[in-house]
Amino acid sequence: MSIVKEEAKKLIDKLPDQATWDDIMYEFYVKKKLAIALKAAQEGNVVSHKQVKKRLLSK
């Protein structure tokens, strides 16, 4: 079984029995977004809080 399929099963098993399709899809969405963010952070593709604040205040 693939790692992705195993992770999906684990995620679904953690949800309550009354979970809806929307609940499941939301959990998948959040998991994917977090994986993308963690990869970007590992690669150094991040902007510091100081830089963001400077950009926002300069407008």
CHARMM internal coordinates of N, CA and C (Angstrom, degrees):
IC EDIT
DIST 1 N 1 CA 1.4545
DIST 1 CA 1 C 1.5333
ANGL 1 N 1 CA 1 C 108.20
DIST 1 C 2 N 1.3133
ANGL 1 CA 1 C 2 N 115.56
DIHE 1 N 1 CA 1 C 2 N 140.55
DIST 2 N 2 CA 1.4602
ANGL 1 C 2 N 2 CA 119.72
DIHE 1 CA 1 C 2 N 2 CA -178.74
DIST 2 CA 2 C 1.5254
ANGL 2 N 2 CA 2 C 111.06
DIHE 1 C 2 N 2 CA 2 C -72.10
DIST 2 C 3 N 1.3090
ANGL 2 CA 2 C 3 N 115.29
DIHE 2 N 2 CA 2 C 3 N 156.60
DIST 3 N 3 CA 1.4633
ANGL 2 C 3 N 3 CA 121.31
DIHE 2 CA 2 C 3 N 3 CA 179.75
DIST 3 CA 3 C 1.5260
ANGL 3 N 3 CA 3 C 110.48
DIHE 2 C 3 N 3 CA 3 C -61.72
DIST 3 C 4 N 1.3174
ANGL 3 CA 3 C 4 N 117.29
DIHE 3 N 3 CA 3 C 4 N -40.58
DIST 4 N 4 CA 1.4628
ANGL 3 C 4 N 4 CA 121.17
DIHE 3 CA 3 C 4 N 4 CA -179.19
DIST 4 CA 4 C 1.5299
ANGL 4 N 4 CA 4 C 110.25
DIHE 3 C 4 N 4 CA 4 C -61.89
DIST 4 C 5 N 1.3023
ANGL 4 CA 4 C 5 N 116.55
DIHE 4 N 4 CA 4 C 5 N -44.21
DIST 5 N 5 CA 1.4603
ANGL 4 C 5 N 5 CA 120.96
DIHE 4 CA 4 C 5 N 5 CA -179.22
DIST 5 CA 5 C 1.5343
ANGL 5 N 5 CA 5 C 110.15
DIHE 4 C 5 N 5 CA 5 C -65.04
DIST 5 C 6 N 1.3210
ANGL 5 CA 5 C 6 N 116.80
DIHE 5 N 5 CA 5 C 6 N -40.82
DIST 6 N 6 CA 1.4637
ANGL 5 C 6 N 6 CA 120.96
DIHE 5 CA 5 C 6 N 6 CA 177.83
DIST 6 CA 6 C 1.5296
ANGL 6 N 6 CA 6 C 110.67
DIHE 5 C 6 N 6 CA 6 C -62.44
DIST 6 C 7 N 1.3304
ANGL 6 CA 6 C 7 N 116.72
DIHE 6 N 6 CA 6 C 7 N -44.25
DIST 7 N 7 CA 1.4682
ANGL 6 C 7 N 7 CA 121.05
DIHE 6 CA 6 C 7 N 7 CA 179.12
DIST 7 CA 7 C 1.5283
ANGL 7 N 7 CA 7 C 111.22
DIHE 6 C 7 N 7 CA 7 C -63.28
DIST 7 C 8 N 1.3223
ANGL 7 CA 7 C 8 N 116.06
DIHE 7 N 7 CA 7 C 8 N -39.41
DIST 8 N 8 CA 1.4674
ANGL 7 C 8 N 8 CA 120.40
DIHE 7 CA 7 C 8 N 8 CA 178.73
DIST 8 CA 8 C 1.5263
ANGL 8 N 8 CA 8 C 110.42
DIHE 7 C 8 N 8 CA 8 C -63.09
DIST 8 C 9 N 1.3112
ANGL 8 CA 8 C 9 N 116.69
DIHE 8 N 8 CA 8 C 9 N -43.41
DIST 9 N 9 CA 1.4624
ANGL 8 C 9 N 9 CA 120.19
DIHE 8 CA 8 C 9 N 9 CA 179.01
DIST 9 CA 9 C 1.5243
ANGL 9 N 9 CA 9 C 111.11
DIHE 8 C 9 N 9 CA 9 C -63.62
DIST 9 C 10 N 1.3347
ANGL 9 CA 9 C 10 N 117.43
DIHE 9 N 9 CA 9 C 10 N -42.04
DIST 10 N 10 CA 1.4654
ANGL 9 C 10 N 10 CA 121.51
DIHE 9 CA 9 C 10 N 10 CA 178.39
DIST 10 CA 10 C 1.5257
ANGL 10 N 10 CA 10 C 110.31
DIHE 9 C 10 N 10 CA 10 C -61.38
DIST 10 C 11 N 1.3172
ANGL 10 CA 10 C 11 N 116.00
DIHE 10 N 10 CA 10 C 11 N -43.63
DIST 11 N 11 CA 1.4567
ANGL 10 C 11 N 11 CA 120.18
DIHE 10 CA 10 C 11 N 11 CA -179.23
DIST 11 CA 11 C 1.5290
ANGL 11 N 11 CA 11 C 110.74
DIHE 10 C 11 N 11 CA 11 C -62.31
DIST 11 C 12 N 1.3117
ANGL 11 CA 11 C 12 N 116.35
DIHE 11 N 11 CA 11 C 12 N -45.27
DIST 12 N 12 CA 1.4646
ANGL 11 C 12 N 12 CA 120.46
DIHE 11 CA 11 C 12 N 12 CA -179.83
DIST 12 CA 12 C 1.5307
ANGL 12 N 12 CA 12 C 110.77
DIHE 11 C 12 N 12 CA 12 C -65.35
DIST 12 C 13 N 1.3194
ANGL 12 CA 12 C 13 N 117.19
DIHE 12 N 12 CA 12 C 13 N -39.67
DIST 13 N 13 CA 1.4659
ANGL 12 C 13 N 13 CA 120.59
DIHE 12 CA 12 C 13 N 13 CA -179.88
DIST 13 CA 13 C 1.5288
ANGL 13 N 13 CA 13 C 112.20
DIHE 12 C 13 N 13 CA 13 C -63.56
DIST 13 C 14 N 1.3310
ANGL 13 CA 13 C 14 N 117.74
DIHE 13 N 13 CA 13 C 14 N -26.72
DIST 14 N 14 CA 1.4608
ANGL 13 C 14 N 14 CA 121.54
DIHE 13 CA 13 C 14 N 14 CA -179.48
DIST 14 CA 14 C 1.5308
ANGL 14 N 14 CA 14 C 112.23
DIHE 13 C 14 N 14 CA 14 C -78.72
DIST 14 C 15 N 1.3185
ANGL 14 CA 14 C 15 N 117.27
DIHE 14 N 14 CA 14 C 15 N -17.45
DIST 15 N 15 CA 1.4631
ANGL 14 C 15 N 15 CA 120.86
DIHE 14 CA 14 C 15 N 15 CA -178.98
DIST 15 CA 15 C 1.5295
ANGL 15 N 15 CA 15 C 110.47
DIHE 14 C 15 N 15 CA 15 C -76.93
DIST 15 C 16 N 1.3236
ANGL 15 CA 15 C 16 N 116.58
DIHE 15 N 15 CA 15 C 16 N 153.03
DIST 16 N 16 CA 1.4707
ANGL 15 C 16 N 16 CA 119.14
DIHE 15 CA 15 C 16 N 16 CA 177.46
DIST 16 CA 16 C 1.5304
ANGL 16 N 16 CA 16 C 111.02
DIHE 15 C 16 N 16 CA 16 C -66.22
DIST 16 C 17 N 1.3189
ANGL 16 CA 16 C 17 N 115.83
DIHE 16 N 16 CA 16 C 17 N 157.87
DIST 17 N 17 CA 1.4729
ANGL 16 C 17 N 17 CA 121.05
DIHE 16 CA 16 C 17 N 17 CA -178.51
DIST 17 CA 17 C 1.5252
ANGL 17 N 17 CA 17 C 113.19
DIHE 16 C 17 N 17 CA 17 C -59.14
DIST 17 C 18 N 1.3234
ANGL 17 CA 17 C 18 N 117.08
DIHE 17 N 17 CA 17 C 18 N -28.85
DIST 18 N 18 CA 1.4669
ANGL 17 C 18 N 18 CA 120.45
DIHE 17 CA 17 C 18 N 18 CA -178.73
DIST 18 CA 18 C 1.5335
ANGL 18 N 18 CA 18 C 112.82
DIHE 17 C 18 N 18 CA 18 C -89.41
DIST 18 C 19 N 1.3252
ANGL 18 CA 18 C 19 N 118.13
DIHE 18 N 18 CA 18 C 19 N 13.63
DIST 19 N 19 CA 1.4658
ANGL 18 C 19 N 19 CA 121.31
DIHE 18 CA 18 C 19 N 19 CA 179.66
DIST 19 CA 19 C 1.5246
ANGL 19 N 19 CA 19 C 110.82
DIHE 18 C 19 N 19 CA 19 C -61.52
DIST 19 C 20 N 1.3231
ANGL 19 CA 19 C 20 N 115.19
DIHE 19 N 19 CA 19 C 20 N 143.49
DIST 20 N 20 CA 1.4624
ANGL 19 C 20 N 20 CA 121.31
DIHE 19 CA 19 C 20 N 20 CA 179.71
DIST 20 CA 20 C 1.5247
ANGL 20 N 20 CA 20 C 109.80
DIHE 19 C 20 N 20 CA 20 C -97.73
DIST 20 C 21 N 1.3344
ANGL 20 CA 20 C 21 N 115.59
DIHE 20 N 20 CA 20 C 21 N 172.35
DIST 21 N 21 CA 1.4574
ANGL 20 C 21 N 21 CA 119.83
DIHE 20 CA 20 C 21 N 21 CA 174.62
DIST 21 CA 21 C 1.5289
ANGL 21 N 21 CA 21 C 110.00
DIHE 20 C 21 N 21 CA 21 C -59.84
DIST 21 C 22 N 1.3169
ANGL 21 CA 21 C 22 N 116.71
DIHE 21 N 21 CA 21 C 22 N -38.55
DIST 22 N 22 CA 1.4640
ANGL 21 C 22 N 22 CA 120.20
DIHE 21 CA 21 C 22 N 22 CA 178.73
DIST 22 CA 22 C 1.5262
ANGL 22 N 22 CA 22 C 111.12
DIHE 21 C 22 N 22 CA 22 C -62.14
DIST 22 C 23 N 1.3188
ANGL 22 CA 22 C 23 N 117.29
DIHE 22 N 22 CA 22 C 23 N -39.56
DIST 23 N 23 CA 1.4631
ANGL 22 C 23 N 23 CA 121.02
DIHE 22 CA 22 C 23 N 23 CA 177.34
DIST 23 CA 23 C 1.5276
ANGL 23 N 23 CA 23 C 110.91
DIHE 22 C 23 N 23 CA 23 C -61.58
DIST 23 C 24 N 1.3152
ANGL 23 CA 23 C 24 N 115.55
DIHE 23 N 23 CA 23 C 24 N -44.86
DIST 24 N 24 CA 1.4664
ANGL 23 C 24 N 24 CA 120.63
DIHE 23 CA 23 C 24 N 24 CA -179.84
DIST 24 CA 24 C 1.5212
ANGL 24 N 24 CA 24 C 110.64
DIHE 23 C 24 N 24 CA 24 C -63.81
DIST 24 C 25 N 1.3260
ANGL 24 CA 24 C 25 N 117.05
DIHE 24 N 24 CA 24 C 25 N -46.46
DIST 25 N 25 CA 1.4548
ANGL 24 C 25 N 25 CA 120.75
DIHE 24 CA 24 C 25 N 25 CA -178.86
DIST 25 CA 25 C 1.5305
ANGL 25 N 25 CA 25 C 111.05
DIHE 24 C 25 N 25 CA 25 C -64.45
DIST 25 C 26 N 1.3181
ANGL 25 CA 25 C 26 N 117.05
DIHE 25 N 25 CA 25 C 26 N -37.92
DIST 26 N 26 CA 1.4635
ANGL 25 C 26 N 26 CA 120.87
DIHE 25 CA 25 C 26 N 26 CA 177.72
DIST 26 CA 26 C 1.5267
ANGL 26 N 26 CA 26 C 110.19
DIHE 25 C 26 N 26 CA 26 C -62.40
DIST 26 C 27 N 1.3097
ANGL 26 CA 26 C 27 N 117.45
DIHE 26 N 26 CA 26 C 27 N -44.43
DIST 27 N 27 CA 1.4634
ANGL 26 C 27 N 27 CA 120.84
DIHE 26 CA 26 C 27 N 27 CA 179.69
DIST 27 CA 27 C 1.5309
ANGL 27 N 27 CA 27 C 110.95
DIHE 26 C 27 N 27 CA 27 C -62.14
DIST 27 C 28 N 1.3255
ANGL 27 CA 27 C 28 N 117.09
DIHE 27 N 27 CA 27 C 28 N -41.77
DIST 28 N 28 CA 1.4627
ANGL 27 C 28 N 28 CA 120.37
DIHE 27 CA 27 C 28 N 28 CA 176.91
DIST 28 CA 28 C 1.5279
ANGL 28 N 28 CA 28 C 111.00
DIHE 27 C 28 N 28 CA 28 C -63.04
DIST 28 C 29 N 1.3252
ANGL 28 CA 28 C 29 N 116.45
DIHE 28 N 28 CA 28 C 29 N -42.90
DIST 29 N 29 CA 1.4612
ANGL 28 C 29 N 29 CA 122.05
DIHE 28 CA 28 C 29 N 29 CA 179.68
DIST 29 CA 29 C 1.5276
ANGL 29 N 29 CA 29 C 110.48
DIHE 28 C 29 N 29 CA 29 C -60.12
DIST 29 C 30 N 1.3207
ANGL 29 CA 29 C 30 N 116.69
DIHE 29 N 29 CA 29 C 30 N -48.14
DIST 30 N 30 CA 1.4642
ANGL 29 C 30 N 30 CA 120.82
DIHE 29 CA 29 C 30 N 30 CA -178.76
DIST 30 CA 30 C 1.5261
ANGL 30 N 30 CA 30 C 110.19
DIHE 29 C 30 N 30 CA 30 C -63.81
DIST 30 C 31 N 1.3182
ANGL 30 CA 30 C 31 N 117.03
DIHE 30 N 30 CA 30 C 31 N -44.09
DIST 31 N 31 CA 1.4674
ANGL 30 C 31 N 31 CA 120.80
DIHE 30 CA 30 C 31 N 31 CA 179.76
DIST 31 CA 31 C 1.5302
ANGL 31 N 31 CA 31 C 111.00
DIHE 30 C 31 N 31 CA 31 C -59.40
DIST 31 C 32 N 1.3338
ANGL 31 CA 31 C 32 N 116.43
DIHE 31 N 31 CA 31 C 32 N -42.72
DIST 32 N 32 CA 1.4678
ANGL 31 C 32 N 32 CA 120.36
DIHE 31 CA 31 C 32 N 32 CA -179.65
DIST 32 CA 32 C 1.5318
ANGL 32 N 32 CA 32 C 110.58
DIHE 31 C 32 N 32 CA 32 C -66.29
DIST 32 C 33 N 1.3414
ANGL 32 CA 32 C 33 N 117.29
DIHE 32 N 32 CA 32 C 33 N -44.34
DIST 33 N 33 CA 1.4639
ANGL 32 C 33 N 33 CA 121.26
DIHE 32 CA 32 C 33 N 33 CA 179.69
DIST 33 CA 33 C 1.5266
ANGL 33 N 33 CA 33 C 111.04
DIHE 32 C 33 N 33 CA 33 C -61.54
DIST 33 C 34 N 1.3330
ANGL 33 CA 33 C 34 N 116.59
DIHE 33 N 33 CA 33 C 34 N -42.09
DIST 34 N 34 CA 1.4659
ANGL 33 C 34 N 34 CA 120.00
DIHE 33 CA 33 C 34 N 34 CA 179.18
DIST 34 CA 34 C 1.5289
ANGL 34 N 34 CA 34 C 111.34
DIHE 33 C 34 N 34 CA 34 C -65.32
DIST 34 C 35 N 1.3167
ANGL 34 CA 34 C 35 N 117.12
DIHE 34 N 34 CA 34 C 35 N -39.25
DIST 35 N 35 CA 1.4646
ANGL 34 C 35 N 35 CA 120.70
DIHE 34 CA 34 C 35 N 35 CA 178.35
DIST 35 CA 35 C 1.5287
ANGL 35 N 35 CA 35 C 110.58
DIHE 34 C 35 N 35 CA 35 C -62.86
DIST 35 C 36 N 1.3237
ANGL 35 CA 35 C 36 N 116.52
DIHE 35 N 35 CA 35 C 36 N -41.40
DIST 36 N 36 CA 1.4671
ANGL 35 C 36 N 36 CA 120.97
DIHE 35 CA 35 C 36 N 36 CA 178.30
DIST 36 CA 36 C 1.5282
ANGL 36 N 36 CA 36 C 110.50
DIHE 35 C 36 N 36 CA 36 C -64.56
DIST 36 C 37 N 1.3278
ANGL 36 CA 36 C 37 N 116.58
DIHE 36 N 36 CA 36 C 37 N -43.10
DIST 37 N 37 CA 1.4591
ANGL 36 C 37 N 37 CA 121.10
DIHE 36 CA 36 C 37 N 37 CA -179.41
DIST 37 CA 37 C 1.5216
ANGL 37 N 37 CA 37 C 111.55
DIHE 36 C 37 N 37 CA 37 C -65.54
DIST 37 C 38 N 1.3269
ANGL 37 CA 37 C 38 N 117.28
DIHE 37 N 37 CA 37 C 38 N -41.96
DIST 38 N 38 CA 1.4572
ANGL 37 C 38 N 38 CA 120.52
DIHE 37 CA 37 C 38 N 38 CA 179.17
DIST 38 CA 38 C 1.5265
ANGL 38 N 38 CA 38 C 111.40
DIHE 37 C 38 N 38 CA 38 C -64.91
DIST 38 C 39 N 1.3221
ANGL 38 CA 38 C 39 N 116.24
DIHE 38 N 38 CA 38 C 39 N -39.18
DIST 39 N 39 CA 1.4709
ANGL 38 C 39 N 39 CA 120.32
DIHE 38 CA 38 C 39 N 39 CA 178.02
DIST 39 CA 39 C 1.5345
ANGL 39 N 39 CA 39 C 109.82
DIHE 38 C 39 N 39 CA 39 C -64.14
DIST 39 C 40 N 1.3162
ANGL 39 CA 39 C 40 N 116.93
DIHE 39 N 39 CA 39 C 40 N -43.60
DIST 40 N 40 CA 1.4639
ANGL 39 C 40 N 40 CA 120.69
DIHE 39 CA 39 C 40 N 40 CA 178.72
DIST 40 CA 40 C 1.5253
ANGL 40 N 40 CA 40 C 110.72
DIHE 39 C 40 N 40 CA 40 C -61.54
DIST 40 C 41 N 1.3203
ANGL 40 CA 40 C 41 N 116.90
DIHE 40 N 40 CA 40 C 41 N -41.21
DIST 41 N 41 CA 1.4624
ANGL 40 C 41 N 41 CA 120.69
DIHE 40 CA 40 C 41 N 41 CA 179.41
DIST 41 CA 41 C 1.5201
ANGL 41 N 41 CA 41 C 110.84
DIHE 40 C 41 N 41 CA 41 C -65.01
DIST 41 C 42 N 1.3259
ANGL 41 CA 41 C 42 N 117.15
DIHE 41 N 41 CA 41 C 42 N -41.51
DIST 42 N 42 CA 1.4622
ANGL 41 C 42 N 42 CA 120.95
DIHE 41 CA 41 C 42 N 42 CA 178.64
DIST 42 CA 42 C 1.5211
ANGL 42 N 42 CA 42 C 111.45
DIHE 41 C 42 N 42 CA 42 C -63.60
DIST 42 C 43 N 1.3249
ANGL 42 CA 42 C 43 N 116.67
DIHE 42 N 42 CA 42 C 43 N -33.31
DIST 43 N 43 CA 1.4645
ANGL 42 C 43 N 43 CA 121.43
DIHE 42 CA 42 C 43 N 43 CA -179.50
DIST 43 CA 43 C 1.5215
ANGL 43 N 43 CA 43 C 112.31
DIHE 42 C 43 N 43 CA 43 C -85.61
DIST 43 C 44 N 1.3181
ANGL 43 CA 43 C 44 N 116.62
DIHE 43 N 43 CA 43 C 44 N -3.22
DIST 44 N 44 CA 1.4588
ANGL 43 C 44 N 44 CA 120.44
DIHE 43 CA 43 C 44 N 44 CA 179.34
DIST 44 CA 44 C 1.5111
ANGL 44 N 44 CA 44 C 114.27
DIHE 43 C 44 N 44 CA 44 C 82.13
DIST 44 C 45 N 1.3097
ANGL 44 CA 44 C 45 N 117.58
DIHE 44 N 44 CA 44 C 45 N 12.62
DIST 45 N 45 CA 1.4710
ANGL 44 C 45 N 45 CA 122.04
DIHE 44 CA 44 C 45 N 45 CA 179.16
DIST 45 CA 45 C 1.5271
ANGL 45 N 45 CA 45 C 110.33
DIHE 44 C 45 N 45 CA 45 C -87.12
DIST 45 C 46 N 1.3115
ANGL 45 CA 45 C 46 N 114.83
DIHE 45 N 45 CA 45 C 46 N 64.80
DIST 46 N 46 CA 1.4640
ANGL 45 C 46 N 46 CA 120.30
DIHE 45 CA 45 C 46 N 46 CA -178.50
DIST 46 CA 46 C 1.5266
ANGL 46 N 46 CA 46 C 109.22
DIHE 45 C 46 N 46 CA 46 C -132.83
DIST 46 C 47 N 1.3052
ANGL 46 CA 46 C 47 N 115.29
DIHE 46 N 46 CA 46 C 47 N 161.89
DIST 47 N 47 CA 1.4629
ANGL 46 C 47 N 47 CA 121.71
DIHE 46 CA 46 C 47 N 47 CA 176.70
DIST 47 CA 47 C 1.5221
ANGL 47 N 47 CA 47 C 106.36
DIHE 46 C 47 N 47 CA 47 C -120.61
DIST 47 C 48 N 1.3077
ANGL 47 CA 47 C 48 N 116.44
DIHE 47 N 47 CA 47 C 48 N 131.11
DIST 48 N 48 CA 1.4589
ANGL 47 C 48 N 48 CA 119.72
DIHE 47 CA 47 C 48 N 48 CA -177.96
DIST 48 CA 48 C 1.5258
ANGL 48 N 48 CA 48 C 111.08
DIHE 47 C 48 N 48 CA 48 C -70.04
DIST 48 C 49 N 1.3085
ANGL 48 CA 48 C 49 N 115.07
DIHE 48 N 48 CA 48 C 49 N 159.89
DIST 49 N 49 CA 1.4588
ANGL 48 C 49 N 49 CA 121.48
DIHE 48 CA 48 C 49 N 49 CA 178.22
DIST 49 CA 49 C 1.5277
ANGL 49 N 49 CA 49 C 109.47
DIHE 48 C 49 N 49 CA 49 C -58.79
DIST 49 C 50 N 1.3081
ANGL 49 CA 49 C 50 N 116.25
DIHE 49 N 49 CA 49 C 50 N -41.17
DIST 50 N 50 CA 1.4670
ANGL 49 C 50 N 50 CA 121.60
DIHE 49 CA 49 C 50 N 50 CA -179.47
DIST 50 CA 50 C 1.5354
ANGL 50 N 50 CA 50 C 110.85
DIHE 49 C 50 N 50 CA 50 C -61.19
DIST 50 C 51 N 1.3358
ANGL 50 CA 50 C 51 N 116.79
DIHE 50 N 50 CA 50 C 51 N -43.23
DIST 51 N 51 CA 1.4617
ANGL 50 C 51 N 51 CA 120.86
DIHE 50 CA 50 C 51 N 51 CA 179.88
DIST 51 CA 51 C 1.5358
ANGL 51 N 51 CA 51 C 111.28
DIHE 50 C 51 N 51 CA 51 C -65.94
DIST 51 C 52 N 1.3218
ANGL 51 CA 51 C 52 N 117.04
DIHE 51 N 51 CA 51 C 52 N -41.18
DIST 52 N 52 CA 1.4635
ANGL 51 C 52 N 52 CA 120.88
DIHE 51 CA 51 C 52 N 52 CA 179.24
DIST 52 CA 52 C 1.5234
ANGL 52 N 52 CA 52 C 109.91
DIHE 51 C 52 N 52 CA 52 C -63.84
DIST 52 C 53 N 1.3093
ANGL 52 CA 52 C 53 N 115.91
DIHE 52 N 52 CA 52 C 53 N -45.34
DIST 53 N 53 CA 1.4600
ANGL 52 C 53 N 53 CA 120.29
DIHE 52 CA 52 C 53 N 53 CA -179.90
DIST 53 CA 53 C 1.5339
ANGL 53 N 53 CA 53 C 110.45
DIHE 52 C 53 N 53 CA 53 C -60.46
DIST 53 C 54 N 1.3224
ANGL 53 CA 53 C 54 N 116.66
DIHE 53 N 53 CA 53 C 54 N -42.33
DIST 54 N 54 CA 1.4654
ANGL 53 C 54 N 54 CA 120.85
DIHE 53 CA 53 C 54 N 54 CA 179.26
DIST 54 CA 54 C 1.5297
ANGL 54 N 54 CA 54 C 110.63
DIHE 53 C 54 N 54 CA 54 C -63.16
DIST 54 C 55 N 1.3397
ANGL 54 CA 54 C 55 N 117.17
DIHE 54 N 54 CA 54 C 55 N -42.90
DIST 55 N 55 CA 1.4691
ANGL 54 C 55 N 55 CA 120.85
DIHE 54 CA 54 C 55 N 55 CA 179.03
DIST 55 CA 55 C 1.5259
ANGL 55 N 55 CA 55 C 111.25
DIHE 54 C 55 N 55 CA 55 C -62.44
DIST 55 C 56 N 1.3117
ANGL 55 CA 55 C 56 N 116.46
DIHE 55 N 55 CA 55 C 56 N -44.88
DIST 56 N 56 CA 1.4558
ANGL 55 C 56 N 56 CA 120.58
DIHE 55 CA 55 C 56 N 56 CA -176.53
DIST 56 CA 56 C 1.5409
ANGL 56 N 56 CA 56 C 111.73
DIHE 55 C 56 N 56 CA 56 C -68.60
DIST 56 C 57 N 1.3073
ANGL 56 CA 56 C 57 N 116.37
DIHE 56 N 56 CA 56 C 57 N -38.27
DIST 57 N 57 CA 1.4714
ANGL 56 C 57 N 57 CA 119.98
DIHE 56 CA 56 C 57 N 57 CA -177.86
DIST 57 CA 57 C 1.5238
ANGL 57 N 57 CA 57 C 112.52
DIHE 56 C 57 N 57 CA 57 C -77.20
DIST 57 C 58 N 1.3341
ANGL 57 CA 57 C 58 N 117.66
DIHE 57 N 57 CA 57 C 58 N -17.84
DIST 58 N 58 CA 1.4598
ANGL 57 C 58 N 58 CA 119.96
DIHE 57 CA 57 C 58 N 58 CA -178.53
DIST 58 CA 58 C 1.5317
ANGL 58 N 58 CA 58 C 112.06
DIHE 57 C 58 N 58 CA 58 C -83.19
DIST 58 C 59 N 1.3069
ANGL 58 CA 58 C 59 N 118.03
DIHE 58 N 58 CA 58 C 59 N -7.05
DIST 59 N 59 CA 1.4733
ANGL 58 C 59 N 59 CA 120.63
DIHE 58 CA 58 C 59 N 59 CA -177.35
DIST 59 CA 59 C 1.4971
ANGL 59 N 59 CA 59 C 111.08
DIHE 58 C 59 N 59 CA 59 C -91.95
END
COOR INIT
IC SEED 1 N 1 CA 1 C
IC BUILD
